[in-house]
Amino acid sequence: MGRAHIIVSGIVQGVFFRANTRNQAQMLGVKGWVRNKHDGTVEITAEGDKEKVERLITWCYKGPPGAVVNDVTIKWDDYKGEFKDFSVRH
């Protein structure tokens, strides 16, 4: 099990990045949240089976249609099991 804090930069707001991230996470069985930050990046905290979290991270490098991802920063942390689902935060 693993937990990752992810920051995605580029053209990642206004292209349904959050909704698509939630859909990908739900398909993978990953729990956590996603939100837009004021600096134009998207922030994600994802927990679950480490391989599935890695698959979500791989998806983040491309994102949904319309997104242009310039960079993905990942910080691994200890799994905490604090989330029931994957949500979009505002």
C-alpha positions, 0 to 999 in steps of 0.5 A: 500500500502507498500514499502519494502527494502529486502536483500537476502543472501545465494547462491542467485547469479548465480541462476537466482534469479534476473530474477525470482524475476522480474517474481514473482513481475510482476505476483503479480503486484508489482513494483520496482527493484532487483540487485546483490550486491558486497557482494554476496547478492541480494537487492530488493525494492518492492512497491505495495499492501502490501499483494502482497509485502508480498507474494513476500517476502515469495517467497524470502525465497525460491527463484528459483531452485538452490538458497539456502537462508540463510537470508532475511532482510526486512525494511518497508518504506512508499509507494512512487509510484515511479516505473512504472514496476519491473526491473533488475538493473545491 
